[in-house]
């Protein structure tokens, strides 16, 4: 008869222990992979204009400028493979959403 201890014995670890440097390298590799995925989402035809702009904001840690004549809008359009008009449409949608929220906040 086997005791409970033997039945639930811990299986020895077969993969070698990773060094701190190896763990850091693995984390860096994972971050690079995630960034690559975000960059692919940035210009994917499977994503809407709004999704692409939101991904651009996330990748760069910036918000879409509110000024419709801001020079970076051209770059956003290029990086997201959108037309400038599509980027401006997202910008107008953001402005309308902000206006609706600020109007709802006032009694």
Beta strands, then each sheet from edge to edge (+ up, - down):
end
